[in-house]
């Protein structure tokens, strides 16, 4: 079984609101303000650069060194959509991937969306700007998968040093 490396949403705490409300950059659900788009940063919160892995070899080297990195799908920097795929080491880095006043959502945060009754029949892409970017396998040589079909997001909850919980949507179901 391969471990997936995925984009995610960041969240910020907000005033308590019991309904889903959307604006251009955020959606408020159950008192939490969620970013409506995937994060696309190249620097940690402290300003340090996150390494861009531009090849399978660089991706694997980051895995072997337990170093945070990101890449474009298929390592294609010419893509019109500049969605980034981050490895778990970037997400879990103490320098923090999410910008100031935001954080990576936990399993509890994700479950608040999954379990929110008013969203049970709401297509997820009506809330978030989902691009179904796909993912990248833990081993870089295994490649990329799921573009146009899957959108994956990290949870901040680690399972162990190299793995974390993930949440996803498939284009056919349009649900988390």
N, C-alpha and C positions, 0 to 999 in steps of 0.2 A: 504494500500500500504506500503510495506516495503522499507526502505532505504538500499541501497546496500553499502557494504564496500569493497573497491577494490584496486588492485595494480595500478600503474601509471608509466608514464615515466617522468624523469626529463629532463630539457633542459638547455643549456648554450648559451649565446650570442656568435656569431661567425662573421667572416668577411662576407660580402654580397656575396652570391652565388645564382644564379637564377635557378639552376638545382639541382636535387637530386643526391647526391654523397654519397656512403656508404663506411665505413671502418669497422674494427672489432668492435669498440665500439660506433661509432656515425654515424648519417646520417645527412647531411646538406640539409635543405629544405627551400627555400625562405629566405636565410640569417640566419637561426637559426640552431644551432647544437643540434640535438636530440640524447639522449641516445638510443641505439638500443635494450637495454634490460631493463626489469623492475628493479627498484631500490630494493636492498636487504640489507638495513641497519638496525642495531640494536641500533644505537645511534643517537641522534640529533646532529646537527652541532656543538654545544658547548661541546659535549662529554657526556652529560647526557644519561643514558640508557633509551630506549623506552621499556616499560613493554611488555613482551610476555604473551598474554592471552592463556593459555593451556586448557581452558575448557569453556563451555557455561557460567558458573557462573562468571568466571573471565572477559569474554568479556562483559557481562551485567553489571558487577560492574564498569568497565571502562566507559561504556556508562552512567550509573547513576551518576558517579563522574565527567563526562566530561573530562576524562583522555585519553591521547593518548596511543594506544597499537597496537600490530601486532599479527598475528597468521599464522600458516601454514594451508593449506586447510585440513579440517577435523581434525585439531589439530594434524596432523601426522608429527612429527619431524623426522621420519625415511624415509620420501619420498626422492627419488633421486633428484627431483627438489626442490630446496629450495626457491621457490618463496614465497614472504610474502604478506599477505593481511593486509593493514593498515586501521584503522578507521579514520573518518574525523578529530577527535581531534588530532591525530598524524600529519596529513597532514597540519592542520591549526595552529599548535603550534608555538608560537613566537620564540622558540629555533631553528626552521627550520629543517625540515626533509631532504631536499635535501642537498648534500655536498656543500662545498665552491665552488663558481663560477658556481653554477647551481641553478635552481629554478623549482618549480612545474609549468607546463604550464597553461596558462590562456585560457579562451574561445577563445580569439583572436588568440592565438598560435595554438590551435586545429583547428580552422576554416581555418587557413592558409594551413593546410594539406588537410582538407576536400575539400577546394575550389581550390587547386593547380591544374591547368589544366593538367600538365604533369603526374600527379598521378591518374587521373580519371579512367584509365584502368589498374592500377598497383596493383597487389595483395599486401595487407598490410604486409603479412608475408614474402614477398620478401625484404621488407625494414627493418622491425623490427623482432627481434627474439621472436615471439609470441608463448606462450606455452598454450594458452587457459586454464588458471588456474581456471577460474570461479570467484565466489565471495562469500561473506558471508552476511547474512541478518543483519540488524541493531540490531534486537533482537537475541541474541546468540542462544536461544533455537529453533529458526526457522531453524537453520542450514546453510548449504552451498549449492550452486547450480551452475550449468553451466559448471562444469569441462569438458574439451575437446570440449566445444562448444562456450564459451564466454571468451573474454579478456576485462576487464574493466580498465579504467584509470581515475584518478581524474583530475579535473581542479582546479586551485587555486581560482577560483571565487566562493565565497560562496553565497548560496541562502538565508540562515539565519544561526543562530548559530549552527545548527545541520546538515545542508544539503549543498551540493555543486553540481555543474554541473559535469556530468560524460560523458565520451566518451567510445564507445565499438566497438568491432568487433565480428562478429559471424563467426564460422568456415565455414559455408555454403556460405556466401557472400564474406568473406575475404576482407571487406572494413570497414572503420571507419564510 
